[in-house]
Amino acid sequence: GSYDVAIVGGGVMGSSIALHLAAAPGGRDLRIAVVERDPTYEWASAPRSAGGIRQQFSLPVNVELSMYGVEFLKTHLQELCGGLGVDTDVQFRENGYLVLASQGPGEEALRANVATQHACGATWISLLGPTELEARFPWLATDGVALGAFGEKNEGYFDPWALLQAMRKGALARGVTYVEQDAVALEREPGAAQVSRVRFADGASLAAGVVVNAAGAFGGRLVQSLGPGVEPLPVAPRKRCMWLFRVGGGGAARPVPPDNTPLTIDPSGVYFRSEGSGGRFVCGVSPRPESDRDCDDLEALRQADDELFEETIWPTMAERAPAFEAIRVESSWAGLYEYNTMDQNGVVGWHPDVPNLLTACGFSGHGLQQSPGVGRACAELLLQGRYETIDLTCLGFERIVARQPLLDGASIDARRPRAEVAAPQQRRRRLWPMPMCRGRRLERRGPICVQSAHIAQGPGPAGRVRVTRLRLQAGRRAERP
């Protein structure tokens, strides 16, 4: 088939672009296709994320994008989907973000960031000293913390799956076609600069007047398919892991964080937030740069990197929230970052070598919350040829060509420790027994030598299990096939 606009990637970014474009007065007569290889979204990045939205960035453009993002969650999504029979409740929990900084450069940067946020209109971000933090959050230990920034409103977390489905269904209801295909290449006619077709893995293709690269973690490969004469897009797939745990309760020096705990970011980059009720939380951290490699195999996402949890996340959380010394891990998962290897910021705009190729990739963990604003901006470029609301010129491809990174010092990756930074002192942790079950860690107290074991479902009759990794008290590890 032939379309006016073909959007490669049907996740939150591609679906947002499709919805904003189809809903705009000038876009209602366009033939719009969204190419998505997996309608179940099994490995889509957004549903595997923490689902957060914040205005706590250091770059005004990122602050403004997330300011629109929260308006979108509260009202604009419902307006765009009005009368279409689409459920637009994304379960937004306005519990805030709590960003902590240590004394010195971290504290200075946090003050400067909040000043930028206020200048952009996000005046609901408050600065709190250690005494104020402990009064406001009695579960929080402020050792090593000089300052905190808390979003009193318009920050928090929501259900990424609900947002994805609402935008997708809204786009479908407005006439957008979703094509279930794996886009592997972009093709040009001999001697032409413009893309003419999107090639699929099965050999079929789709013709389009304009192509939008919203392929997320695989957006860089899509540009690479055009050949060596085209400026590369520095976006690669990187693995990120999360864990869901429940607090044991009782015996801790401080109370258990409540069910409305903000998404808390430690100076180390470790983050956690509450998940529903019943003392459940989710957590994560970006791996150290020297171990953060491209993830080319989706099968690698079937196993979270538990060593990262055991050696970095849990000790840090137990220091920051003493009630987390006794926890039970209930599940874990991994997903992909669309990682901009140059500056960890999104790339939005026309490709300099391919005039009908619009890029919306590389958001490096910010794509979910920025998808509404980027979707609106791309619709403006496609219909009016310019930005009319938020000016995203600074996110354009020009900085890629000029090798001039646009860094946001408030990104979580900017906080992750380098190899030479010592890990926080590890306390003696109380291990809470848990039943043997698929993909979970078995931890026990007592005189036995095994500190922890990872259990995986084995082949054969139901209920059969195998131990895939043992951690001994002496720090030795035993591997079993």
C-alpha positions in Angstrom: 0.0 0.0 0.0 0.9 3.7 -0.2 0.5 6.2 2.6 1.1 9.9 3.1 2.9 9.3 6.4 4.5 6.0 7.6 5.5 5.9 11.3 7.9 3.1 12.1 7.3 2.0 15.7 3.9 1.7 17.3 4.9 2.3 21.0 4.1 5.3 23.0 6.1 7.7 20.8 4.8 6.4 17.4 1.2 6.2 18.7 1.4 9.7 20.2 2.6 11.1 16.8 -0.2 9.2 15.0 -2.9 10.4 17.5 -1.8 14.0 17.5 -1.4 14.0 13.7 -4.8 12.3 13.0 -6.6 14.6 15.4 -5.2 17.9 14.0 -7.4 19.7 11.5 -4.9 19.4 8.7 -4.2 15.7 9.4 -7.6 14.2 9.2 -7.4 13.6 5.5 -4.0 12.1 5.5 -3.4 8.4 5.0 -1.3 7.4 8.1 0.3 4.0 8.8 2.0 2.9 11.9 4.3 -0.1 11.4 4.6 -2.2 14.6 6.1 -5.7 14.6 4.4 -6.9 17.8 0.8 -5.9 18.6 1.1 -7.6 22.0 4.0 -5.2 22.9 5.8 -8.0 24.8 9.2 -6.3 24.6 8.0 -2.6 24.3 10.0 -0.3 26.5 7.2 1.8 28.0 5.3 -1.0 29.8 8.5 -2.3 31.3 9.5 1.1 32.7 8.9 2.8 36.1 6.1 4.9 34.6 7.3 8.2 36.0 6.7 11.8 35.0 8.7 14.7 36.4 9.6 18.2 35.5 12.9 18.0 37.4 15.3 18.4 34.5 18.1 20.8 33.9 17.3 21.7 30.3 14.3 24.0 29.8 13.1 21.9 26.7 12.8 18.8 28.9 11.0 20.7 31.6 8.5 22.1 29.1 7.9 18.7 27.4 7.1 17.1 30.7 4.9 20.1 31.7 2.8 19.3 28.6 3.0 15.6 29.4 1.2 16.0 32.7 -1.4 18.2 31.1 -1.9 15.5 28.6 -2.4 12.8 31.2 -4.9 15.0 33.1 -7.0 16.5 30.3 -5.6 16.5 26.7 -5.7 12.7 26.2 -9.4 12.7 27.1 -9.9 15.6 24.7 -8.2 13.9 21.8 -10.1 10.7 22.5 -13.4 12.3 23.3 -16.4 10.4 21.8 -14.2 7.6 20.5 -15.1 5.1 23.3 -11.5 5.0 24.5 -10.7 4.5 28.2 -8.3 7.4 29.1 -7.8 6.6 32.8 -4.0 6.0 33.1 -4.1 5.7 36.9 -1.9 8.8 37.5 -0.7 8.9 41.1 0.4 12.5 41.8 2.9 11.4 44.6 5.8 13.5 43.3 9.5 12.9 42.7 12.0 13.3 45.5 15.5 14.0 44.1 18.3 13.9 46.7 21.7 15.5 46.4 24.9 15.2 48.4 27.0 18.1 49.5 29.1 20.0 47.0 28.5 19.8 43.2 25.4 17.7 43.6 23.7 20.3 45.9 24.8 23.2 43.7 23.4 21.5 40.6 20.1 20.7 42.3 19.6 24.4 43.2 20.4 25.5 39.7 18.1 22.9 38.2 15.2 24.0 40.4 15.8 27.6 39.4 15.5 26.5 35.8 12.3 24.6 36.5 10.8 27.6 38.3 11.7 29.8 35.3 9.9 27.5 33.0 6.8 27.7 35.2 7.2 24.5 37.3 7.0 26.5 40.6 5.7 23.5 42.5 9.2 22.0 42.9 10.3 22.7 46.5 13.8 22.6 48.0 14.1 20.8 51.3 17.1 20.6 53.7 17.8 17.5 55.8 15.7 18.5 58.7 12.7 19.3 56.5 13.2 16.1 54.6 13.1 14.0 57.8 10.0 15.9 59.0 8.2 15.4 55.7 9.4 11.8 55.1 10.0 10.1 58.5 11.0 6.9 56.7 14.0 8.6 55.1 17.6 8.6 56.4 19.4 11.7 55.3 22.9 10.6 56.0 25.1 12.1 53.2 22.1 14.2 51.9 22.5 17.9 51.8 19.4 18.8 49.9 16.3 17.4 48.3 13.9 18.6 45.6 10.3 17.5 45.8 7.5 18.0 43.3 4.4 19.0 45.3 2.1 18.3 42.4 2.2 17.4 38.7 4.8 14.7 39.3 4.5 11.0 40.1 3.8 7.8 38.1 1.1 6.2 36.1 0.3 3.0 34.2 2.4 3.0 30.9 0.3 0.2 29.4 -2.9 2.2 29.9 -1.4 5.2 28.2 -0.1 3.2 25.3 -3.4 1.5 24.7 -5.4 4.7 25.0 -3.2 6.5 22.4 -3.2 3.5 20.1 -6.9 3.0 20.2 -7.5 6.7 19.8 -5.3 6.7 16.7 -7.1 3.7 15.3 -10.5 5.3 15.9 -9.3 8.3 14.0 -8.5 6.3 10.9 -4.8 5.4 11.4 -3.8 2.0 10.1 -1.6 -0.2 12.2 0.5 -2.5 10.0 1.8 -5.7 11.8 5.2 -6.0 10.2 8.9 -5.9 11.2 10.5 -2.9 9.5 14.1 -3.8 8.7 15.2 -1.2 6.2 14.4 2.1 4.5 14.9 2.3 0.8 15.5 5.1 -1.7 15.2 5.2 -5.5 18.6 5.2 -7.3 20.1 8.7 -7.1 17.3 10.0 -4.8 17.8 11.5 -1.4 14.3 10.8 -0.2 13.0 7.6 1.3 10.5 5.9 -0.9 9.7 2.6 0.8 9.8 0.9 4.2 11.1 -2.7 3.7 9.8 -5.5 5.9 11.5 -8.7 7.1 9.3 -10.9 4.9 10.3 -9.0 1.8 7.2 -6.9 1.4 7.3 -3.1 1.6 5.2 0.0 2.1 5.4 3.2 0.1 5.2 6.5 1.9 5.6 10.2 1.2 7.1 10.9 4.6 8.6 8.4 7.1 8.9 9.0 10.8 11.5 7.0 12.7 10.0 6.3 16.1 11.6 2.8 16.3 12.9 3.4 19.8 15.9 1.3 20.7 16.2 0.1 17.1 16.0 3.6 15.5 19.7 3.7 14.9 19.7 0.5 12.9 16.9 1.8 10.7 19.0 4.8 9.7 22.0 2.5 9.2 20.0 0.6 6.6 20.3 3.6 4.3 24.0 3.0 3.9 27.3 4.6 4.9 26.7 7.9 3.1 23.9 8.9 5.6 24.7 10.5 8.9 24.2 7.8 11.6 21.7 8.1 14.5 23.6 7.4 17.7 20.9 5.3 19.3 21.5 1.8 20.6 19.4 -0.7 22.7 20.5 -0.9 26.3 19.2 -3.3 28.9 17.6 -1.9 32.1 16.2 -3.9 34.9 13.6 -3.4 37.6 12.5 -5.3 40.7 9.2 -5.5 42.6 9.6 -6.2 46.3 7.6 -6.2 49.5 8.8 -4.8 52.9 9.0 -7.2 55.8 8.0 -4.5 58.3 8.9 -4.3 62.0 12.2 -3.9 63.7 13.5 -1.1 61.6 14.9 2.1 63.0 12.4 4.1 60.8 8.9 3.4 59.6 8.0 1.6 56.4 7.6 4.1 53.5 3.9 4.6 52.9 1.8 3.6 49.8 2.1 7.2 48.5 5.9 7.2 48.5 7.3 9.5 45.8 9.6 8.2 43.2 12.8 8.8 45.2 16.2 9.2 43.4 19.2 8.7 45.6 22.4 10.6 44.9 23.9 7.3 43.6 21.2 7.0 41.0 19.3 4.2 42.7 15.6 4.9 42.6 12.4 3.4 44.2 8.8 4.2 44.5 5.7 2.6 46.0 3.6 0.2 43.8 0.0 0.0 44.8 -0.6 -1.0 48.4 0.5 -3.6 50.9 4.1 -2.4 51.3 5.1 -3.1 47.7 7.7 -1.1 45.9 9.6 -1.1 42.6 13.3 -0.1 42.2 16.1 0.1 39.7 19.4 1.7 38.8 21.4 2.2 35.6 24.4 -0.1 35.3 27.9 1.5 35.5 29.0 2.9 32.2 31.8 0.4 31.8 29.3 -2.5 32.0 26.5 -0.9 30.0 26.7 -2.6 26.7 24.4 -2.8 23.7 21.7 -5.5 24.1 21.2 -7.1 20.7 19.3 -10.2 21.9 15.8 -9.9 23.2 16.2 -13.2 25.0 18.6 -11.5 27.4 15.6 -9.5 28.7 14.1 -12.7 30.1 16.5 -12.5 33.1 17.1 -9.4 35.2 20.7 -8.7 36.4 20.2 -9.8 40.0 23.8 -9.1 40.9 23.0 -5.4 40.3 20.2 -5.6 42.8 22.2 -7.5 45.4 25.4 -5.5 45.3 24.2 -2.0 44.5 20.4 -1.4 44.8 19.5 -3.2 48.0 22.5 -1.9 50.1 21.8 1.6 48.9 18.1 1.4 49.6 18.7 0.0 53.1 20.9 3.0 53.9 18.3 5.5 52.6 15.2 3.8 54.0 16.2 1.5 56.9 12.9 -0.4 56.6 14.2 -1.8 53.4 16.7 -4.0 55.3 14.1 -6.7 55.4 12.4 -7.2 52.0 11.1 -10.0 49.8 11.6 -9.8 46.1 8.5 -10.8 44.3 9.4 -10.4 40.7 11.9 -8.8 38.3 12.0 -7.9 34.7 14.1 -6.2 32.1 13.4 -3.9 29.2 15.2 -1.7 26.6 16.4 1.9 26.8 16.6 3.7 23.4 20.0 5.0 24.5 21.5 8.1 22.8 25.2 7.3 23.1 26.2 10.9 22.5 24.2 12.8 25.1 21.2 10.7 26.4 18.7 13.2 25.0 16.0 12.7 22.4 16.7 13.5 18.7 13.7 15.2 17.1 13.6 16.7 13.6 14.4 16.1 9.9 17.4 14.1 9.0 20.0 16.3 7.2 20.7 13.7 4.5 17.2 12.4 4.0 14.7 15.3 3.7 11.5 13.3 4.2 12.8 11.3 7.2 11.6 12.7 10.5 13.3 11.4 13.6 11.8 11.0 17.1 14.3 8.7 18.9 16.9 8.4 21.5 15.1 9.6 24.6 17.2 7.5 27.0 14.5 6.8 29.6 12.5 10.0 29.1 10.4 8.8 26.1 7.3 7.7 28.0 6.8 11.1 29.7 7.9 13.1 26.7 5.9 11.2 24.1 2.8 13.5 24.3 4.9 16.7 23.8 7.0 15.1 21.0 3.9 13.7 19.3 2.4 17.1 19.2 5.7 18.7 18.0 6.1 16.1 15.2 2.5 16.8 14.1 3.3 20.5 13.9 6.4 19.8 11.8 4.5 17.6 9.4 1.5 19.9 9.0 2.9 23.4 9.4 6.6 22.9 8.8 7.6 24.5 12.1 7.1 24.2 15.8 4.2 26.1 17.1 4.1 25.3 20.8 7.3 24.0 22.3 10.4 24.8 20.2 12.4 21.5 20.0 15.1 22.9 17.6 17.8 22.2 20.2 16.9 18.5 20.0 17.4 18.4 16.3 19.9 16.4 14.2 22.2 19.4 13.8 23.9 18.8 17.1 24.5 15.2 16.1 26.3 16.3 12.9 28.3 19.0 14.7 29.2 16.5 17.5 27.9 19.0 20.1 26.2 17.0 23.0 23.2 18.5 24.7 23.5 17.1 28.2 20.8 17.2 30.9 22.5 17.0 34.3 19.3 15.8 35.9 19.0 12.6 34.0 19.2 9.4 36.1 22.1 8.2 34.0 24.1 11.3 34.9 24.0 10.1 38.5 25.2 6.6 38.1 28.5 5.8 39.8 31.7 5.4 37.9 34.0 2.5 38.6 36.2 4.5 40.9 33.3 5.5 43.1 33.0 3.3 46.2 29.7 1.6 46.8 27.9 2.6 50.0 28.8 0.6 53.1 26.7 -2.5 53.2 24.7 -3.2 56.4 24.0 -6.6 57.7 20.7 -7.4 56.0 17.8 -9.4 57.5 16.7 -12.0 55.0 13.0 -12.8 54.8 12.1 -16.4 53.7 10.1 -16.8 50.6 8.6 -19.8 48.7 10.3 -21.4 45.8 8.7 -20.1 42.6 9.6 -19.2 39.0 12.1 -16.5 38.6 12.3 -15.5 42.2 15.1 -15.5 44.8 15.0 -17.8 47.7 16.5 -16.3 50.8 16.7 -17.9 54.3 18.0 -17.1 57.7 19.8 -19.6 59.8 23.1 -21.5 60.2 23.2 -22.8 56.6 25.9 -21.6 54.3 23.7 -20.5 51.4 22.9 -16.8 51.5 20.6 -16.7 48.5 19.6 -18.8 45.5 17.9 -18.0 42.3 15.2 -20.4 41.3 14.0 -21.0 37.7 11.4 -23.3 36.3 13.0 -26.5 35.0 11.9 -28.8 32.2 9.6 -31.7 32.8 6.7 -32.1 35.2 5.0 -29.1 36.7 6.6 -28.0 39.9 10.1 -29.2 39.1 12.7 -26.4 39.8 16.4 -26.0 39.3 18.8 -23.8 41.2 20.6 -21.5 38.7 22.9 -19.6 41.1 23.9 -19.9 44.7 25.5 -17.1 46.7 27.5 -18.3 49.7 28.0 -16.4 52.9 31.8 -16.3 52.3 31.1 -14.5 49.0 31.8 -17.5 46.8 29.5 -18.4 44.0 28.5 -21.9 42.9 27.1 -22.3 39.4 24.9 -25.2 38.3 23.5 -26.0 34.9 
